[in-house]
């Protein structure tokens, strides 16, 4: 996420007046509660607070931005867009609203809409360097994909560079359609909107995603994969596509408030042979990071450390499946989509405190 979350908090703090009373029907108190909830990652409570405040002060655009960002972090893109559009209707020059609206549109696969949103914002605020930088990235991505071909399946649309990749694109569709039914049945969850898949050369993939060299694919609302090298092997093809499709299912169930270790652990577990590979990795190492260190992401890790992080995440998810089964994990994800605190929801769904579970995984 390139939009700086801390900058939004500072904006809301600067524009929301300090409350003189503690009544819950005071919009200032509600707004400050929303800011506090955002800072602490309690996005469901933040959305509720900003929504209530906005009903009391319907012409305050900053409250709409707060509600829009909270909805975005919960994975509720349609509601987020409604709030952010309302903010811009009230104040077309509010750059933060345009910045987050563009990100919502981009994550929804509507890159050209995102570009149009940023172009309009830059006309009003030419010095918004963050928008200019992001806009340049999107224009480059669009220029590349405008010349791509497309292969469609029932639930996936695959973009590829040229006729020489058409056979591979058809194979990708076939593998993903099989993964849709296999993984969907395991998690009782089937994405309703078609998912776009973009096939890149390795160089294009690195240039567009800016991810570490050890990454084999990415999901950010679209599945993105490099198609050279090992990816041409059928087993590797199925593994990478299955992994990224699980991320799409997790995003649908849990929004954007899912700990990275849980997200990646599920993705590895539902790869063909993923759990067995993970256990082999863990058997070769003498130390493991605590799960608490794997909440935020793996992108700063070395290839060797990332391999262990993925394996430990899969081991933890397998332990959850052994303890309570897939439906408990699904319920946990759905709790997170509603903005629940992770540790509290984990304890409720897994019948074990999260700190106890971390110690269990660390001992094994």
C-alpha positions, 0 to 999 in steps of 0.5 A: 500500500503506497498511500501512507496510512500515517499521513491520513491519521495526521490529516484527520487529527488536524481537521477533527476538533478536540471534543469538549464533552464525552457524550457518544452523540457528539460528532467530535468525540466520535471522530476522535474515537474513529481516529484512535480505532484506526491507529490501533487497527480496529477498522470495524469500530473506526467505520462505525464511529465515522459513520455515526459522526457523518450522520450528525455532520453530513457535510464534513468531508474528512469524516467521509474520508475516515469512513472510506479508508476504514471500509477499504481496510475491511475489504469493502471496496464498494462502500469505500468508494461511496464514502470517498466519492461523497467526500469529493462531492463535498470538497473536490480539492481534498487530495486525501480523498482522491488519493484513497479513491484512486487506490480503491479503484486500482485494487478493484482492477479499474486502473484507467478509472484510478488514473482519471481520478489522480489526473483530476486531483493533480489539476487541483493540487499540482504539487501532490508528488505522491500522486504524480509518482503513483500516476506514472506507475499506473500509466506505465502499467496501462501502456504495457497491458493495452497491447496485451491479448486476453483469454477468458474462462468462466471465472478468470480473464488472463492477459498475456503479451503475444500470440506465442503465449496463447497456449500458456494462457489457456493452460492458466485458465484451465489450472485456475478453473480447477483451483476455483472448484478445489479450493472453493470447496475446501473453504466453502467460498467462491469469488463471484467477480471475475478475477484478472490474471496478468502474465508478465516476463520476469523483467516486466513482473519485477518492474511493475510489482517492485517485489523481491526477486524470490517472489513467484507471484502476487495478488493485489486485486489481480493475480500477477505472475512471471511466466518464464523459467520454472513457471513453464513446468506444469507442477510449478504452474499449478502451485503458483496459481493455486497460491495466488488464488487462495489470496483472492479468497482470503481477501474476499472473506477477511478483507485487508486486516488478515495477518500476513502469516495467516494469509500466506499460511493458507496459500501454502497449505492449499498449494498442491503438496504445500504442507509437506514442502513446508514441513521439510523446510522446517526440519532443516532449520534450527530457529524459527521467528515468532508468529507475532513477527510475521503479522505485517509482511515478508517483503523485507526478508531474505530469500532464506528467511522468507522460505522459513516464514512461509513454511512456519506460516503453513505449519501454524495454519495446519495446526489450526486445521488440526485443532478446529477445522477449516470452518473455524478459520473461515469464521475467524476471517469473517470476524476480521472482515467485520473489524474484530480484534485478531487475538480476541477472535482467534481465542473465540474461534480456536478455543485457545488464547493466541499467545498460547497458540504461539507458544505451541507452534514455537515448541513443535 
